[in-house]
Amino acid sequence: MDHDDSIEIPGGTNYKDVTALFEQAGEDMQPGALVFDEGFKLHDAMAAFEIGEPRFDSGLALLDESRPPFKPLTPLLPEEVCWIIDRAFACEMEWHAGYTLSQTIFTCMYVHALTDFDPDLVSREELRGVDNAQPIELVTVILRASILGLLKCCDLSWREFNKGNVYDAEDWQSDKCDVYMSEAHAEGYILRMLDEACDWLRRSPKARSFWRNALFQRLNLRKVLVQLLEAQLSKEYFRFRPLIDKARGLLQQIRISRPPPPHISSAAARAFDPQFPRVLVSMIPLHIIQLPEQDKVWDKLAGLLDSLEQLSILIEIPDLSTWNVLGTLQLWQPKRNHYLPYTRSAFQSAIYDNGMILNKYTQKHVVDCFFMEGLQMSYESFVNSFRKRWRSLNSLPLAHIERSITELVIGHLKSHWYNPTRRRRYYMKSLFDWHELYALLADAQRQLAPVSSVDIVSTLRLLVLLYRYENIREVILSGFQLSLYAADERPFAYWYLSQVLEQHLACFDQVIPGLAILNLELQFRARYLTALQAISVALFCVTHKSLGAPWQRMRLNFMRRYKWAFLHEYEDIDPPPLGHPNFLKFTSNCAAIWQDNDISPAGQIELAERLLTECETAPGRMTGPWSQDRIEFIAKMVQICRNLRVLPRSMADVQTWNMRQLQWDPELHPWLPLITNATS
């Protein structure tokens, strides 16, 4: 084949065919045989594969043999021990962030040498010549107790993770690589080790150092964390607040006593070897990670403490509506370091674990809350009314209704603490179950005697429909939050959102008059959803002019993106589902919107800003102690509206308006764009 000079080949074209050379070299090899270079093993070959996961992919990297051998009994200065403990915290927090134990905890060489510097096993010969200025107890007593405490914290966290609330290899990494993690030691033993280390610091004349208090603070912080994680595992939530307060005080002091990095020649500089875990038995190839700066480590730990404090407050609130409000808020306005996999698992464990709701109620509590908080009626009253009105020969469907409500509400609450992609998938799957419950209630209503007053079964159907509309809304919005939508998909997403919100608000109009006690909360939600609908209408008007793909192509994309709405199971249920997307109606609206002289994108934004400014959180139990969080979220929405005031005043102005000014960035806002100063 003639060479095309226009095609640039990496490395040039001066190649030589070496196939014959390899054939000759392998003449004596049997099929399936392998040839290894010296020091190159199968594990190294596997580590050369790329799997497409940036946390893990490493390519081939050989061990650095130039590092001096690690000697765990090398004496250390007090500030060096402080530094090692701090960086061990960094490893721990990065494991909580989703990296493997091999990339984090197991890079600490002291983890693999616990028996080598056990004070009960160290011989006097090994300690001969140790300088009293660097007492060996700093290693054998202080550092060893801290490392054991670290491993026990990892063990306690691992047990919480392993409940299945969060997903292995997706939210966290479970592979221990056959490394000991204090599993055999009870919490009491570890706490005694830490107490003994603190006693040595308090009493020993060898500990007279400026860094004694710094070491004391770090040991006590580790002790508090062991107690806190053990309390979470045993669900002793009453212990959280005093432990968290103590941990915060210690953390504040630790931030001040920052040890300097060790000199490159110091033994402390060899305490962590990012390449050492490559000799461990691991399921996946790993690359070396860069541990964060220490301030960010403490920030992440502070976020974990804040989240657990939030859980300790929330667990005392029996109203599931408050759990729903907080869960939604922390997804709409996530706080940095407050959404670690560990705390997400802890919240889910509190909601439902071992057949108990909120660690104190039976599953019936879910149904009781659903009726009392949503309908202002006890479940017993509903059952009595239902039985009296039932006129069919068929068996009562009450057990089916109760079971469906229980499963759906528990799943709905727990999903707030799933990772975003898992939560989106759960909502898409649950939409059919909500519709199935809606259809069951519709069938039951036909077999009930009519009443002259408000039909509670009809209101219950509306409540189920509200949940379903809420889930559809979150499915749409999560597409923006996860940056799933291409430019051609955004107009439909905003249009569809406005359609769902319109039906959602119509549902509210029917529900609000009969629920006087909840009026303030429902009116807040109705006002907020009206504002969100106005914003979605404005963005549809502006973005739909950018549609460039053929309708047939867009329809194929639509069928793929919204495939959850076209399950065959829906065809077997009567009535048809409400709130499903309609592509034909969208195309008609795209054509008609240009002729609508009454609609103003800027006017819709002004309406939304006015409604949001008027919003006030409902007092009482619905928002609990988190009213301020909701106020902050609304204030952020108001700021977005002020930024979008410059949208076109009419559809005629849309024709010439520069679409490039709109920038979507989930870091700035999960669903809405911001106006930039684009000029081209």
Secondary structure as UniProt FT lines:
FT   TURN            5..6
FT   TURN            10..11
FT   HELIX           19..25
FT   TURN            26..28
FT   TURN            31..32
FT   TURN            38..39
FT   HELIX           42..46
FT   TURN            47..48
FT   TURN            54..56
FT   TURN            65..66
FT   TURN            72..73
FT   HELIX           78..96
FT   TURN            97..98
FT   TURN            101..104
FT   HELIX           105..107
FT   HELIX           109..117
FT   TURN            119..121
FT   HELIX           124..127
FT   TURN            128..129
FT   TURN            132..133
FT   HELIX           138..143
FT   HELIX           144..161
FT   TURN            162..165
FT   TURN            169..171
FT   TURN            177..178
FT   TURN            183..184
FT   HELIX           187..203
FT   HELIX           205..207
FT   TURN            210..211
FT   HELIX           212..233
FT   TURN            234..235
FT   HELIX           237..239
FT   HELIX           240..256
FT   TURN            264..265
FT   HELIX           267..270
FT   TURN            274..275
FT   HELIX           276..279
FT   HELIX           294..314
FT   TURN            315..316
FT   HELIX           320..332
FT   TURN            336..337
FT   HELIX           341..351
FT   STRAND          352..353
FT   TURN            354..355
FT   STRAND          356..357
FT   TURN            358..360
FT   HELIX           364..375
FT   HELIX           379..389
FT   HELIX           398..415
FT   TURN            416..417
FT   HELIX           420..446
FT   HELIX           456..481
FT   TURN            482..483
FT   TURN            487..489
FT   HELIX           490..511
FT   HELIX           512..514
FT   TURN            517..518
FT   HELIX           519..543
FT   HELIX           544..546
FT   HELIX           551..561
FT   HELIX           563..566
FT   HELIX           568..572
FT   HELIX           583..592
FT   HELIX           593..595
FT   HELIX           601..614
FT   TURN            621..623
FT   HELIX           624..626
FT   HELIX           627..643
FT   HELIX           644..646
FT   HELIX           651..654
FT   TURN            655..656
FT   HELIX           659..661
FT   STRAND          662..663
FT   TURN            666..668
FT   STRAND          674..675
//
